[in-house]
Amino acid sequence: DFEGQKFAERVYQYVIIAFGIIGWIIGFVKQDFSITFYSVVLGTFLSLILCLPNWKIYCQHPLSWQKP
């Protein structure tokens, strides 16, 4: 359903952005860019785990199709 797709897209965007900001701050304080890189990679994998499978939370508004 379209509502579930919109919610999944927001989840992955917020997770990647949050991990990027946190990783950038920690990497800036420690002066190590690899911390920022690995933080974004970790956020990407976490968002894939959260958004790629067909979880029940994304299927709450099913579409009603027309009968043939």
Phi, psi and omega in degrees: 000158186288326178295319178295321177295319179295319179293318179296321179294319177295320180299311183293325178294315181294322180294313181294319179295317180297314179295324178294316180293314180297317178296322179294317180296313180294319178295324178292318181294318182271357181055049181219110182290334182296331176297317178297314181299310182293330177293317178293321178296317178298318177296323177295314179295322177296318179292328174296318179294323181283327191250336186285315178292162181273077180286155180296332183294336181269357184243040183270346181234075182291151178276141176261117182273154177285144177285144181291000000 
